[in-house]
Amino acid sequence: MLNRILICISSILLAVTATLAKDIPGGEDYALVGRYEGSVMTLYKVSDYEEQRILTKPIRSADRRETGKRVNDKNSISVAGKSIRIRYEGPAGRSPLEVARNFQSEIKAKGFEILFECKGADCSDLGGSELYFALHDESPLGNGDIHSNPSTQMFTAARLARPEGDVYATIYVSDFKKAPEVLVDVVETAPMDTDKIVFVDATQMQKDISAYGRVALYGILFDFDEAKIRPDSQPTLDEIGKFLSANRKIKVIVSGHTDWKGSFDYNVDLSMRRAQAVVQALTSMGIEPSRLRAFGAGPAAPVASNASEAGRAKNRRVELVEAQ
């Protein structure tokens, strides 16, 4: 009789556990990556367009000292597009190695090329939780709600080449409370919708400065979280040079603007460094330094809501403001 009662209680507890272990509302697996059998989805984030760095080498102390970042241009590639972040809690008793190898087999079968993989301390010569902090703190999608366990961590980065745009996927697996947890990040690369952001030439710069005292420029481009001007910004820099060369009495404030991803102080500093990079570029083109002043506005002067990527894209800009 006692055995029957215990069996009945055990069945009830299993049923309750199964009922509680449900996916987060609104979440869905990314079909090209899938999930490990028996896992529960606990986090699901989507952004229509983000710039992210995909780790392709271990995190090295020398690179971090040089760049100030765990994920940088020494150990990663920059990609942009629709971004998805998913966290799973795996079934108890499964090792991170087993879970990671299952994911690798699945994505390879779907045509992915493995770009990088690492295990435990091999992920960073700094040891400890460097990979955890990189994924947890340095992603534009924010907190991944994962836990640090460097001794069991497994990381895989992969790419699927497609005519409509490559797909990048990273899979982080570690052990937490004797059960694996998985963080999947996916970026579907595609051009950003820029129908409302147009190229501004020297003539238009002069018109806007004359009419409004300022002109917003979207052709000066930076990689995510970086202050180095991208080479494809040169056409806009050339137009600024033409404008300033044709109007030698005009002095301008070069004002950097960011969206509100990250802290206020960090964005102000980032926008200042970007503005200084533009001033340096213009000076190297022959514009007198006395006519240029860098200013970092950070996220303090938005022109659109930061609630959507379309709005954030409009807020990330450089402005020329006429100075006295």
N, C-alpha and C positions, 0 to 999 in steps of 0.2 A: 504493500500500500504506500509506504513511504517513498519507494522508488518511483511509483507512478506520479506522486505529487511533485517530486523533484524534476522528473521529466517534463511534467506539465509547466512548472515554473520556468524551466530552461527554455521551453518552446515559446512561452510568452515573452521572455526577455529578448530572445532572438528576433521575434516579430517586432517588438518595440524598437530595438536597435535598427532594424531594417527600415522601419518607418521614419525614424529620426534622420538616418543617413540619406538625405536627399540632396540633389544638386541645387545650387543657388538659383533662385528664380531668374529667368531670362538668359541663362547661360546655354551655350551649345558647343559641342566639340568642334575643333577645326578638322574637317574631313581628311585633309592630306596628312595630318599628324596622328589623329585618333587619341585614344586613352588606354591606359592599362586596365585590364579587366578587373572589376571589383572596386575601382576608384570612385571617389565622390568629388564633384566639382565644388570648390568653396570660394572661388574668385573668378570674375569674368569682367574684363574691361575692353572696350573698343574705342579707337579714335580713327576718324576718317582719314587723317593725314598726320604723320609724325616723322621726324628725323631721328634715327636711332643708330647706335654703333653696334656692330656684330663682332663679338670677340673672336679673333682668329689665331691668337697666340696667347701664351701664358702672361699673367700680370707680373711685370718685372719691376724691381725696386728702382733701377736706374731710369726707366721710362716714366715711372710715377714722379720721381724727383724732378725730371725735366719738364713734364707737362702739368703736374699738379693734379692729375686724374688717374684713377685706376684703369679706366677704359679710354684709350687715347689713339691718336693716329699712328702710334708705333705698334699697337697690338690689335687693331680692329679696322673694320671698313665701315663707312657711313652709307646708310641706305634710307630711303624715305618712301612712305606710302601708307596704306591702311594698316593699322597696328592692332594686334589682339594679344591680350595677356590673360592666361588661364592658369589657375592653381588647382591641383588635385591632391586629395589625401588618399593614399593607396591602402590596400588591404594589409592588415597586420601580418607579420611573418615573412614578408617579401623583402629581399635585399635591394638596395639601390642599384647594385650592379645588374641584377636580373631585370629590374624595371628598365634601366637605361638601355640594356642590350635589346630588349623587346622593342623599344621605341626606335632604335637605330635600324633594326631589321625591317620594321614597318616602313619607315621613310625611305630607306634604300630601295625597297620593293616598289615604291611609288615614283622612283626616279631622282630622288634627292642625292646630291653629292655632299659627302662629309667634308666640311672645311676645317674643322678643328674639334678635338675631343681631349679631355683631360680628366684625371682622377685624383682625388685627395690633395696632397701637398704639391703634386705636379702642376696644379692650376696657377700657382704663384710662388716665386722664390721668397716672398715675404711671409709665407706660411699663414696660419690662422684663418681668419674669415674674410680675406680680401675679395674672393669671388662672390661670397654672400653679400658683402657691402656694395660691390659693383652692381649686382642685379637688384638689390633692395633699394639702394639710395640714388643710383645714377641713371636710372631709366626715366624717360619722359612720361611714362605711364604711371610713375609713382610706386608706392609701396607694393611689393609683391606678396606680402604676408607670408614669407618663408622664414625658416629658422636656420641658424648656423650650426653646421656639423661638419667641419672640414675633413675629418677623418673618413667620412663615408660619401662625400660629395662626388657626383659624376656630372660632367657637362659636355654637351654636344651642340655644335653649330653646323647648319647644313643649308644648301641652296638648291632650289628646283628651278631650272631654266625653262621659261615658257615664252612663246611669242607675245602674249598679252602683258608680260611683265613677270620678272623673276619673283619667287617666293623664298624668303629667308626664315628659317626656324631655329630657335635655340631651345634646348631642353635641359633643365637643371633638376637633378634628383639627389635627395639626401635622406637621411634617416632621422625621424623625430618620434620619440616615445615608442620605439620598436616598430614603427610603420613608416613606409616611404612617403615623402611628399614630393610633388612634381610641380615645377613652374615652366610653363610653355609660353614662349614669346614668338609671335609670327608677324612678319612684315610683308605685305603684298605690294611690291614696288609698282608705281604708276605715276604719271605726271599729275601734279597738283592742278586743280581747276583754278586758273588765273584769269578768268574772263573779265574780272573787275580790276585787275592790277595790270597797268599798261606801261610800256617803255616810255620814259620821259626824256626827250632830247633837249639840247641847249636852248632852243627857241621856247619850248614850253616851260623850262625852268625860269627863264627871264619873265615870261608872262605871269607865272604864279608868284614869283618874288615881288613883282610890281603890284599885283592885285592883292595878295594876302600876306606878304612879308615872309613867306615860307613855301617850301615845296617838299612833298613827300616822295621818296625814292624807294622803289622795291627791286631795283636791279643790282644793288650791292648785296652780295650773298655771302653767307657764312655757313659752315657746317654746324650741326647741332652742338651747342655748348662751346663753340670755339670763337676766337676773335681774329683768326687769320682770314683775310679776304680771299674768296675763291676766284680762280682765273676767269670764270665766265662773267665776272663783274666788270671786266675791263671796258666794255662798250659804254656802261653808265659812267664810269670814271672818266672816260674820254669826253663825254658830253659835259660833265661838270667842269673839266679843264677848259673846254671851248667857251662855256658860259662865263667863267671867271676871267679868262683871257680877253673876252670881248667887253667885259665890264670891270675895268681895272680899279675903279674906285670902291667897288662893293667888297665889304668884309662879311664873312658868314660864320655862324655857329654851326658846326657839324654835330648834330644831335642824334645819338643812338637811342633806339627804342626797342623794347622786348615785349613779349607777352608775359603772363603772370604764372608761368611754370617755374616752380622753385621759390626761394625766399626773396623778399623785397631787396635786401642788401646785396644778395648775390647778383640779382638781375641789374641793379644799378651799376655794380662793378663791371659786369659783362658788357653792358651797353656803353660804358665809358671806354673800355678797352677796344671795342669795335669802332667807336668814334675816333679814337686816337689812331687806329690802323688806317682809317680813311684819310685823316689829316696827313699821316706819314706818306701815304700813296700819292696824294695830291702834291705834297711838297716835292716828292721825287720826280714829279712831272713838270716841275718848274714854277708852281704857284708859291708866292711868297708866304712864309710861315706867319708873318704878322697879319695876314688877312684871314687866318683860320683859327678857330678855337674849338676844341673838342668838349662835348658835354654829354653826360650819361643820364638820360631821363628814366631808364629802366621801364617799368610797367606803369609809370605815373601819368602818362598822357595817352590813353587808348583812343582809338578811333572806331572801335567796334567791341562787341562783347567778347570776353575771353572764355565764354561757355562753349564755344564751338571752334573747331580747327580753322574754319573759314574766317572767323573773327580774329583768332590768334595770328593767322597769316597776315592780316591787314595791320595788326599791331606791331609786327616785327618789321621794322623799317629804319631807314636813315633819313633825316630831314636836314635841309639847308635852311637856316633862319637868318634873315638879314640882320647884321649887327651894326651898331653905331660906332 
